[in-house]
C-alpha cells in the first residue's frame, strides 16, 4: 500500500511539472471573462498554473491611484521556469489607445505606462520592458468602472535589461474583471 501511495505521489509531481503549451489565444471578448494571451516572438503565451502549486494568482487586474490600471499575468507551467507579463497604464479615462513609449521602472517605482515581461528560475534570468526606443500600445475596447471590466488588445517590443535579444509581443488581448 505504501508503494502505491509513493508511486501516486511521484506521478502527481511529474504531471504537475510537465511542460504545458497554449495552443490557441483566447478570443477577443469584452465580458469580464478573465482571459489573457499574446504571442511572444511568434509563440503563444498566456497565464498557466503548474499543478496545484504555486498558489499565487495567475491573472489579476486592479485599479490604482492617478486613474491607473495594473494587469499581471503569470505562467508557472514550466516549473522551475516562471514567466510573467505586466501592463501598467496611467491616466486611464476610458476606451482608447494608450502609448507605451517612455523609459520607466516597474511597479511600484513606475513613472510612466509600460509593458514588461520577465523570465526567472528562482532568480531573474532576464527582463524586457518598453521605453522610448522599444515601444508599444494598448487599445482599451472596454473600460467599465461600474461593472469593473477592462478589455482590450496590445502589442509591444521590449528591450532586455541583461543582454538577451529584444522580444516582440503581438496579438495581445485581455478581458478581465477588476479585483
N, C-alpha and C positions, 0 to 999 in steps of 0.2 A: 504494500500500500504506500509506503514511504517513497519507493521508487517512482510510482505513478505520479504522486504529487510533485516530486522533484522534476520529473520529465515534463509535466504540465507547466510548471513554473518556468523552466528553461524555454519551452516552446512559446509561451506568452511573451517572454523577454525578447526572444528572437523576432517574433512577429511585430512587436512594438518598435523595434529598431530597424525594421526593413525600410528601404528607400521607397517612398511613395511619390507618385507623379500626378500632376494635374493635366488631364487630357484635354479639357476644354475650359476656356474662360467663362465666367458667369455672363448671363445675358445682361444687357443694359436695361435696368429697370429703375423705377422711382417710387417704390412702395415701402421702403424700410426693410427689405429682405435680408439685410446683414450679409451682403456679398461683397467681395473684393477680388480683383485679379488684374494681371498685366503680363506683358511679355518682357523679359529681361534678355537683351541680346538675342531675341527671337524665340526664347523658350518660355513656355507658360509658367507663371508663378502665382501663388496665392497662399493664404493662410492655411496651415495644416497642423494638426497635433500629431504626436508620436505616441500611440497607445494611450494609456491613462495618464502618463506624465509628459511634460510638466503641467502643473495646474494653472499657470498664468493664462489669462485670456488670449486667444489668438487674433481677435479682432475687436477693436474698440474705437469709439469716436466720442468726442466731448467738446462742449463749448468752453471757451476761456475768456480772459479779460481782453479788452480792446476789440470786441466782436471777432474773436479768433476762433478757429476750429482746429482741432488736433485729431488726426487719424493715425492709427497704428495697427499694422498687420504683421503677424509673426508666423514663421514656418519652422516647426520643430521636427519635421518628418524625416530628416536625415541625421538624427542624433548621432554623434555629438555635435554635428554641424548645425548651427542655427542661423537663419536669415530673418531680417526684419526690415520693413519699409515704413517710413513715417512721411506724412504730409502735414504741413502746418501752414495755415492761411491766416492772414491778418486783415482787419477792417472788412470783414465779410458783411455785405449789405443785402445780398440776395443772389439769385441766379445771375451768372455772368462768367467772364473769363478773368482768371487771376494768374498773373505772371509770376514765375519763379526765376528771377534774374538778378538777385543781389547776393553778395557774399554775406554769410551769417554762420553762427554756430547752431548746434541743435538744441532742442528743448532740454533744460529750462533756460538756457542762455541765448536764445534766439533774438535777433533784432529785425528780422525780415521773414517773409514767407519762404518756404523751402520744401524740397523733396529730398529724402535721404534713404539710403539702403546700406545695411551693414551685414557682414558675414563674420561669424565668430565660432570658434571651438573653445569654449570657456572664456578665452581672451579674444579680443578683436583681431581678425586677420586683415581686414580692410574695410573701409567705409567710403561711400560715394555720396556726394552732395551737390546740389545745384549751386550756381554762383552767377556772377556777371558773364563768365565765359562758358559755363555749362548750364544752359537754360531749359526751361520747360513751361508748361502751363496746366492749370486745372480749369475745366469748364464745369461750373456748377449748373446742373439742369433742374435741380430742386433743392431749395433751402427753406424748409418749413419749420420755424421755431415752435409753432403751436403743436404740431404733430411730432416734433423732434425727429425729422427725417432730413437727411442730406444725401444727395445723389449727384453723380457726375462722371466725367471722364478726365484722363490726364495722360501726359507724356513728358519725359524729360531726359536729359543727358546728365550724367553725374561724373564728376572728376574724382579719382581716387585720392585719398589722403596719404596712403602708404605705398604708392608705387605701382599698383595694379593698373591695367588698362582702363580707360573710361568705360562706362556702361551706357547703353541706350535702353530706355524703358518706353514701350509703345503699347497701344491698345489698352491702356489702363481704364478701369471702370470700378465704381463702387456705388453701393446703395445701402445706407446704414441708418440705424436707429441711434440717435444721440443718447448717451447714458446720462 
